[in-house]
Amino acid sequence: MSYIPGLPPGFRFDPTDDVQLILDYLCPKLCQDPNRFHHPNNNVGSVLECDLYDDEEKWKHWFDLTGESRLYFFTRLKKKKEEKGQRVERSFGQSVWKSQRDYEIRIDPEDKESLVIGKKRTFSYKVKTAEEDGGGGSSRESENNGWVMHEFTLDGDLAKKVGCGCDCYVICCVRKKEERSGSSSDERREIELIDPSMIQMNFGQ
């Protein structure tokens, strides 16, 4: 049964597009401006808050808890200073989120001249494993673990206009690719439905 504590049974967060994630969820979060989608009595919200760069990889526990193959998280980026500026630390423990590609998010996806409101970057999850040939402690990265992350960031110029920082939080959509071998798309986990007659039978007496 797929269930997130604090949300109604059967609820599934499914944003319609990238623009909605940026404007309706990330921007209010960065501006510390609660919106109609986040209520004080709901301590979880539609986008979970979790450190995706934690050595203990606690974000995986949410997938075990909910049974979902895709979840959305608010997470903070960890930056390390360098001579030429700062860059985000993507490694944690024996793992790393490896960058694949990125593109701009515009207010009107169909208009290439419309306002840029953010960026979407894609990462794949890699686990560092020691080389078997004993090559002086070298390591390599596993390729087929199935985890993919899409990171949504607010555009810096837009952040200045609305008066909030752009590097405090990002929204990340993390999903687990389905295994192709020995499974079918029709064999996905289904939500367990409760028969009302069973409720009356067990609790109505």
PEGIFEN-V838082 format. One record per residue. N is the residue number from 1. PSI is psi in whole degrees, 0 to 359 (* if undefined). Layout:
# PEGIFEN-V838082
N | PSI
N | PSI
This chain:
# PEGIFEN-V838082
1 | 129
2 | 117
3 | 132
4 | 122
5 | 137
6 | 351
7 | 153
8 | 144
9 | 137
10 | 349
11 | 136
12 | 120
13 | 118
14 | 80
15 | 148
16 | 330
17 | 175
18 | 327
19 | 319
20 | 318
21 | 318
22 | 307
23 | 321
24 | 343
25 | 306
26 | 314
27 | 311
28 | 325
29 | 314
30 | 327
31 | 2
32 | 43
33 | 96
34 | 137
35 | 183
36 | 350
37 | 351
38 | 110
39 | 147
40 | 326
41 | 352
42 | 98
43 | 1
44 | 307
45 | 174
46 | 331
47 | 118
48 | 154
49 | 119
50 | 145
51 | 110
52 | 1
53 | 26
54 | 135
55 | 330
56 | 353
57 | 52
58 | 340
59 | 332
60 | 333
61 | 329
62 | 326
63 | 323
64 | 322
65 | 316
66 | 337
67 | 8
68 | 156
69 | 355
70 | 129
71 | 157
72 | 138
73 | 143
74 | 131
75 | 152
76 | 142
77 | 136
78 | 117
79 | 143
80 | 138
81 | 141
82 | 172
83 | 325
84 | 20
85 | 217
86 | 150
87 | 158
88 | 136
89 | 113
90 | 354
91 | 147
92 | 126
93 | 233
94 | 17
95 | 168
96 | 143
97 | 113
98 | 123
99 | 138
100 | 306
101 | 167
102 | 158
103 | 161
104 | 148
105 | 123
106 | 154
107 | 328
108 | 101
109 | 338
110 | 346
111 | 109
112 | 350
113 | 359
114 | 170
115 | 133
116 | 124
117 | 349
118 | 192
119 | 146
120 | 125
121 | 143
122 | 135
123 | 151
124 | 146
125 | 124
126 | 144
127 | 127
128 | 128
129 | 144
130 | 144
131 | 138
132 | 343
133 | 5
134 | 40
135 | 59
136 | 36
137 | 16
138 | 165
139 | 163
140 | 172
141 | 133
142 | 152
143 | 326
144 | 61
145 | 347
146 | 352
147 | 133
148 | 141
149 | 134
150 | 120
151 | 129
152 | 123
153 | 151
154 | 138
155 | 138
156 | 318
157 | 320
158 | 322
159 | 320
160 | 322
161 | 323
162 | 357
163 | 42
164 | 158
165 | 148
166 | 356
167 | 15
168 | 309
169 | 155
170 | 162
171 | 134
172 | 132
173 | 115
174 | 131
175 | 156
176 | 121
177 | 141
178 | 141
179 | 133
180 | 321
181 | 132
182 | 12
183 | 161
184 | 155
185 | 340
186 | 353
187 | 25
188 | 157
189 | 129
190 | 151
191 | 130
192 | 122
193 | 142
194 | 127
195 | 118
196 | 327
197 | 329
198 | 325
199 | 316
200 | 322
201 | 319
202 | 328
203 | 350
204 | 355
205 | *
